[in-house]
Amino acid sequence: MKKDTPFIIDFNNPVWLPTVDELKHCTALPLLEFFCCRSPRQQRTWIVSLSFLSILSLLVYIGYSKHSSKFTQHISFEYHPSENNKEPWQQKQRRHENQRIEGKVFALPTNERQIAVRDAMRHAWKAYRTYAWGFDELEPISKRPSVWFGLGLTIVDAIDTLYIMNMTQEYNQAREWIENYFNMDVNLVDKFNSHFEITIRILGGLLSIYHLTMDDVFMKRAVELGDRLLLSFNTSSGLPLAEINLKRKIAHTYGWTSDLTTAEVGTVQLEMRDLSRITGDNKYENAADRSAAVLHDQAKNDGLVPIFVSSITGQFSGEIISLGARGDSYYEYLLKQWLQTGRKRPNFWNDWIESIDGVRKHLWRVAYSENFYFVGELLGISVFSPKMDHLVCFLAGNMALGWHFRRDLTYLLDMAKNLTATCYEMYAQQPTGLSPEIVYFNLDAESNKSAILVEDNDVHNLLRPELVESLYYMYHLTGDKIYQDWGWQIFQSFEKYTRQNDGYSSINDVRHVDDVQPRDKMESYFLAETLKYFYLLFHPTNLFPFHQWIFNTEAHPLPIYTN
Ligand code: DMJ
């Protein structure tokens, strides 16, 4: 405002009116003008208040910085797509110049069981498409969408299952959405989400469907996402930070601890490495290798590791050892990384086989009175707990897969058979035929309790895949049809107790056939994993030969690289 501009006075609030002379002294700068046009008393009040506010803000800022550097490691990055990533599909074409580029073709289902699974997939997809299209997951009872990442999670997680089941129409719907609406600049939610979950479900889904179809659109999306996920690895330890805001391109640890979860930091390497192999750009694989090396370098307890690891030093933290929640897929990926890299990196195999020997020594027990073998937990040094998460059931298939490449280690197959049988019992012993989330085993020879015990808090079933996954490996590695029959029994239980008018739902109580209490959630992994493994289990031959393919932890098949 110029000096001579008329000063507007609010006559409804005439606190103090400046004289014409005072107005002349008013500065052109609005803030000073505001200040000098006050009465001296008002000016004093303003000076005191502003000083007080400045000191307060300074104190709050200092306190916050100290707190955040102690408990969280905040890292933010600018996003600059590298030269290499501008046209990754062209790189691929160059790389494949002398190779045939073609997708894998899947025929129609071959038997009644596969047809039933395909019908289940169609039922789940139809409900998602009707009530939650483009959103992350479906709430099948409320018939409304739920938002997690803002990335159409169910579409990307399920697309390879649709393709494998030869559901052409549904596959085309999904492909069309990924091509036209998977847009991280538009759809992403502005919040921090699990780096691990986005990697295994979304990046894994895109990579897998790319390999099955060789359709460049999926590689393009995978690169867009991979570039942002890479930000999480830019840490002093080399381990990826737990949470990432893909929209703002910022990563950080959890708010409550500077530790990371072992399973989460150990279960992103297959995907990042694969992204490098298809683009020819090493940066993703370098990040994967660096984080894997950090975990390899740390001291272990006969191959077993605690479920937390420091984001700052990379050392394992705490004493809890579990192959269930927070531990599971770290072990799974040791074996699969060895396979992915053509069995040429002995560290992966050595760490894996050592961990299985650690399981035998510290965690492998048999329950009274039914000879059910299980994998317990360590809650402290030598403090054994006979608790087993349903998640641990993945280990049976994982051990059988390890045995396939080292047939001389017959104990691997024996353990796999025993654990599969126990996991099957976790289903068969419940009135619904569905497993609870967690069970305990009876170790007291004197007690007349049953071998498998369930606590009230653990009676929910989340449509999880781990046993079906192991049945798939067990059937195709041993040829024993009992595994298909167990799978069929379990599939029918899912149909009976989790199928809704629209889609499928997790349930709260596997003990009461008349009151299972649907939880109103259809997990994306039900379509990505559970139904996919059922379908593959019931196929007479293995559609994904074990020397050519590995599945990431979300059941997305990725190729094995031999060179
Ligand atoms: C999936 O996201 C993956 O299988 C993960 O490894 C464990 N949790 C769910 C399924 O239970």
Boltz pocket constraint, residues with backbone or C-beta under 6 A from the ligand:
constraints:
  - pocket:
      binder: B
      contacts: [[A, 329], [A, 464], [A, 465], [A, 466], [A, 525], [A, 529], [A, 553], [A, 554], [A, 555]]
      max_distance: 6.0
